[in-house]
Amino acid sequence: MNDTILIPFLFSLIAGLSTGLGSLAAFFIKDFKHRYLSLLLGFSAGVMIQISFVELLFSAVIETGFLTANIAFFLGIATIAAIAFFVLA
């Protein structure tokens, strides 16, 4: 196998094994509480949103420049945090 096939295959394999490893946690939690589910779902949603934002940031850096893209990125994070603060307060 050449590198153009091997590297994406290894990344896919690692992602699949990580998903399987994460699902094993459900088998070892004896006393299920909704607090665990809320915590784990919130964490996984945060990771997925962060991955999406970082991929968008890379495209923005190429199109608008490093400083402008980072200022807009962190301004957006602060705006979302402020909205969440006011909604949850």
Backbone as CSV, one residue per row, in Angstrom:
resi,resn,N_x,N_y,N_z,CA_x,CA_y,CA_z,C_x,C_y,C_z
1,MET,0.839,-1.189,0.000,0.000,0.000,0.000,0.879,1.245,0.000
2,ASN,0.534,2.165,-0.844,1.306,3.407,-0.844,0.723,4.377,0.185
3,ASP,1.438,5.484,0.395,1.063,6.432,1.444,-0.270,7.127,1.193
4,THR,-0.669,7.266,-0.065,-1.923,7.960,-0.345,-3.133,7.160,0.117
5,ILE,-2.995,5.878,0.260,-4.090,5.035,0.752,-3.890,4.686,2.220
6,LEU,-2.665,4.466,2.630,-2.374,4.001,3.981,-2.726,5.032,5.052
7,ILE,-2.376,6.284,4.853,-2.621,7.312,5.874,-4.108,7.536,6.104
8,PRO,-4.940,7.740,5.059,-6.378,7.871,5.321,-6.989,6.610,5.939
9,PHE,-6.495,5.453,5.537,-6.985,4.206,6.128,-6.674,4.145,7.618
10,LEU,-5.467,4.526,8.005,-5.096,4.508,9.421,-5.912,5.510,10.223
11,PHE,-6.160,6.708,9.669,-6.990,7.683,10.370,-8.415,7.169,10.544
12,SER,-8.951,6.528,9.521,-10.296,5.961,9.620,-10.341,4.835,10.644
13,LEU,-9.316,4.018,10.666,-9.246,2.926,11.630,-9.166,3.459,13.055
14,ILE,-8.355,4.471,13.276,-8.236,5.069,14.611,-9.558,5.689,15.040
15,ALA,-10.244,6.371,14.119,-11.540,6.979,14.450,-12.564,5.905,14.800
16,GLY,-12.599,4.838,14.045,-13.537,3.752,14.337,-13.242,3.065,15.653
17,LEU,-11.972,2.816,15.932,-11.604,2.186,17.203,-11.887,3.107,18.384
18,SER,-11.713,4.402,18.200,-12.022,5.352,19.270,-13.508,5.367,19.575
19,THR,-14.327,5.283,18.525,-15.770,5.230,18.728,-16.155,3.974,19.490
20,GLY,-15.576,2.851,19.115,-15.847,1.600,19.819,-15.380,1.636,21.261
21,LEU,-14.230,2.226,21.499,-13.714,2.345,22.863,-14.613,3.237,23.708
22,GLY,-15.097,4.323,23.116,-16.003,5.214,23.838,-17.322,4.539,24.176
23,SER,-17.806,3.671,23.290,-19.078,2.988,23.560,-18.941,1.923,24.641
24,LEU,-17.739,1.472,24.910,-17.537,0.486,25.971,-17.857,1.054,27.348
25,ALA,-17.805,2.367,27.486,-18.111,2.994,28.769,-19.541,2.682,29.194
26,ALA,-20.442,2.504,28.240,-21.841,2.205,28.560,-21.983,0.835,29.217
27,PHE,-21.107,-0.072,28.884,-21.190,-1.418,29.462,-20.652,-1.484,30.889
28,PHE,-19.799,-0.564,31.255,-19.168,-0.622,32.570,-19.808,0.288,33.613
29,ILE,-20.767,1.104,33.223,-21.477,1.944,34.180,-22.641,1.132,34.739
30,LYS,-22.514,0.707,35.983,-23.537,-0.147,36.600,-24.769,0.650,37.011
31,ASP,-24.544,1.757,37.685,-25.650,2.570,38.188,-25.835,3.740,37.237
32,PHE,-26.727,3.580,36.255,-26.914,4.608,35.230,-27.625,5.815,35.819
33,LYS,-27.045,6.963,35.597,-27.661,8.222,36.005,-27.718,9.124,34.782
34,HIS,-28.765,9.915,34.691,-28.892,10.829,33.565,-27.814,11.899,33.582
35,ARG,-27.225,12.124,34.725,-26.134,13.094,34.824,-24.926,12.639,33.990
36,TYR,-24.638,11.318,34.001,-23.539,10.792,33.189,-23.817,11.011,31.706
37,LEU,-25.041,10.680,31.303,-25.407,10.834,29.903,-25.325,12.294,29.475
38,SER,-25.808,13.193,30.300,-25.752,14.617,29.977,-24.318,15.089,29.846
39,LEU,-23.463,14.662,30.743,-22.061,15.054,30.707,-21.383,14.541,29.443
40,LEU,-21.564,13.261,29.137,-20.902,12.674,27.980,-21.442,13.233,26.659
41,LEU,-22.745,13.464,26.571,-23.307,14.041,25.357,-22.854,15.489,25.162
42,GLY,-22.775,16.231,26.249,-22.278,17.600,26.162,-20.827,17.644,25.722
43,PHE,-20.029,16.727,26.246,-18.622,16.668,25.852,-18.479,16.304,24.382
44,SER,-19.219,15.303,23.934,-19.097,14.887,22.532,-19.606,15.972,21.584
45,ALA,-20.678,16.666,21.961,-21.162,17.767,21.123,-20.131,18.885,21.063
46,GLY,-19.493,19.190,22.170,-18.459,20.220,22.191,-17.271,19.862,21.319
47,VAL,-16.880,18.603,21.331,-15.759,18.166,20.495,-16.115,18.295,19.015
48,MET,-17.309,17.881,18.640,-17.722,17.968,17.241,-17.824,19.421,16.772
49,ILE,-18.353,20.285,17.610,-18.439,21.703,17.248,-17.043,22.307,17.120
50,GLN,-16.145,21.945,18.012,-14.780,22.465,17.958,-14.084,22.011,16.684
51,ILE,-14.274,20.773,16.285,-13.662,20.274,15.050,-14.186,21.047,13.847
52,SER,-15.486,21.285,13.829,-16.071,22.047,12.721,-15.526,23.461,12.675
53,PHE,-15.438,24.115,13.822,-14.942,25.490,13.859,-13.477,25.578,13.446
54,VAL,-12.676,24.625,13.855,-11.259,24.679,13.501,-11.078,24.475,11.998
55,GLU,-11.894,23.602,11.393,-11.805,23.442,9.944,-12.245,24.717,9.224
56,LEU,-13.275,25.386,9.740,-13.695,26.650,9.153,-12.632,27.726,9.353
57,LEU,-11.964,27.698,10.497,-10.916,28.682,10.778,-9.775,28.552,9.783
58,PHE,-9.417,27.345,9.438,-8.334,27.129,8.475,-8.676,27.754,7.124
59,SER,-9.910,27.563,6.669,-10.344,28.172,5.403,-10.358,29.690,5.511
60,ALA,-10.785,30.220,6.648,-10.843,31.669,6.832,-9.448,32.282,6.859
61,VAL,-8.487,31.595,7.441,-7.111,32.112,7.485,-6.565,32.227,6.068
62,ILE,-6.870,31.259,5.233,-6.386,31.300,3.852,-7.038,32.460,3.088
63,GLU,-8.344,32.673,3.309,-9.065,33.686,2.536,-8.887,35.111,3.064
64,THR,-8.897,35.305,4.399,-8.893,36.666,4.930,-7.613,37.053,5.657
65,GLY,-6.791,36.115,5.993,-5.568,36.416,6.729,-5.665,35.919,8.169
66,PHE,-4.510,35.743,8.773,-4.431,35.132,10.100,-5.092,35.985,11.175
67,LEU,-4.744,37.248,11.250,-5.233,38.113,12.323,-6.748,38.320,12.231
68,THR,-7.248,38.622,11.057,-8.686,38.856,10.884,-9.489,37.603,11.217
69,ALA,-9.030,36.461,10.746,-9.745,35.206,10.991,-9.769,34.865,12.478
70,ASN,-8.655,35.059,13.164,-8.615,34.737,14.592,-9.433,35.701,15.429
71,ILE,-9.428,36.965,15.078,-10.251,37.928,15.818,-11.727,37.578,15.663
72,ALA,-12.145,37.293,14.431,-13.542,36.932,14.192,-13.896,35.616,14.878
73,PHE,-12.977,34.660,14.874,-13.205,33.352,15.502,-13.457,33.504,17.004
74,PHE,-12.574,34.229,17.681,-12.715,34.367,19.127,-13.842,35.327,19.513
75,LEU,-14.142,36.265,18.657,-15.301,37.125,18.879,-16.596,36.306,18.785
76,GLY,-16.629,35.375,17.859,-17.772,34.479,17.744,-17.924,33.579,18.957
77,ILE,-16.811,33.074,19.477,-16.856,32.248,20.687,-17.372,33.058,21.870
78,ALA,-16.902,34.296,21.999,-17.359,35.150,23.098,-18.845,35.467,22.962
79,THR,-19.310,35.681,21.747,-20.734,35.959,21.520,-21.590,34.766,21.911
80,ILE,-21.181,33.583,21.506,-21.932,32.373,21.851,-21.923,32.158,23.365
81,ALA,-20.797,32.415,24.015,-20.725,32.271,25.480,-21.646,33.266,26.165
82,ALA,-21.705,34.501,25.657,-22.595,35.511,26.253,-24.058,35.125,26.067
83,ILE,-24.408,34.641,24.894,-25.789,34.193,24.656,-26.145,33.051,25.598
84,ALA,-25.235,32.089,25.745,-25.501,30.955,26.639,-25.644,31.429,28.088
85,PHE,-24.824,32.418,28.471,-24.895,32.930,29.828,-26.261,33.555,30.085
86,PHE,-26.748,34.370,29.143,-28.026,35.048,29.344,-29.207,34.096,29.244
87,VAL,-29.104,33.073,28.421,-30.200,32.112,28.284,-30.290,31.217,29.517
88,LEU,-29.162,30.821,30.047,-29.140,29.890,31.189,-29.261,30.600,32.533
89,ALA,-29.100,31.900,32.556,-29.142,32.631,33.839,-30.554,32.829,34.317
